[in-house]
Each structure stands twice: as structure tokens, then as C-alpha cells.
Amino acid sequence: MPQDERYFGERLRELRRAAGLSQPRLAKAAGVSVSAVRDFEQGRREPTFGTLVKLAAGLGLSLSAFDPPTVTPRPARKLKEK
């Protein structure tokens, strides 16, 4: 699970809006219920892999669209010697 439990729902909402789709239109395009889309976006449920594939297809995107952003670790700072 991503570090932020709400990541998936927020990302789904962001992608849906960017595609110009309402929840009912995405649900129809993906072949899932409107309540499922709503629950995913509100963080009440997480999709199975099969449902994730359907959502990506309904949005016209690849599964990688749901990948969390990568965080590049900052180089370690050297400690000052006394």
C-alpha cells in the first residue's frame, strides 16, 4: 500500500477529472458500479487487480498511471567532526 492510504482514491479522482468524466461515466466505461467508483475515491474500498485494470481501461490509461510518485532520497549529510 502506498505511504498515504488516501493516495489511490485521490489519484483516481484526479485522473477521472483530467479525462473529463463524471463518476457515472467512468463506471460505465470501466464496467463497474458507480458506488464502487465513489467508494474508491473516498477511500472506503480499494480495487482488486482486475478492477484496477478495468478502471485504467475506462480512463484510456495504462496501469502505471496509478503508480505513486517516486521519491529520490536526498544524499546523506556529513556530520561535522569536533
GITASUL-V344170 format. One record per residue. N is the residue number from 1. RES is the residue in one small letter. SS is DSSP state (h for helix, s for strand, l for the rest). PHI is phi in whole degrees, -180 to 180 (999 if undefined). Layout:
BEGIN
N;RES;SS;PHI  N;RES;SS;PHI
END
This chain:
BEGIN
1;m;l;999  2;p;l;-58  3;q;l;-56  4;d;l;-99  5;e;l;-60  6;r;l;-90  7;y;h;-55  8;f;h;-60  9;g;h;-60  10;e;h;-66  11;r;h;-67  12;l;h;-60  13;r;h;-61  14;e;h;-61  15;l;h;-68  16;r;h;-64  17;r;h;-65  18;a;h;-62  19;a;l;-82  20;g;l;73  21;l;l;-109  22;s;l;-82  23;q;h;-59  24;p;h;-62  25;r;h;-70  26;l;h;-66  27;a;h;-57  28;k;h;-66  29;a;h;-64  30;a;h;-92  31;g;l;74  32;v;l;-126  33;s;l;-79  34;v;h;-63  35;s;h;-65  36;a;h;-66  37;v;h;-60  38;r;h;-61  39;d;h;-63  40;f;h;-63  41;e;h;-64  42;q;l;-90  43;g;l;75  44;r;l;-82  45;r;l;-142  46;e;l;-122  47;p;l;-76  48;t;l;-74  49;f;h;-61  50;g;h;-61  51;t;h;-70  52;l;h;-62  53;v;h;-62  54;k;h;-64  55;l;h;-63  56;a;h;-61  57;a;h;-64  58;g;h;-63  59;l;h;-89  60;g;l;73  61;l;l;-126  62;s;l;-89  63;l;h;-60  64;s;h;-63  65;a;h;-62  66;f;h;-94  67;d;l;-62  68;p;l;-69  69;p;l;-64  70;t;l;-84  71;v;l;-111  72;t;l;-86  73;p;l;-66  74;r;l;-76  75;p;l;-62  76;a;l;-66  77;r;l;-88  78;k;l;-77  79;l;l;-80  80;k;l;-73  81;e;l;-87  82;k;l;-89
END
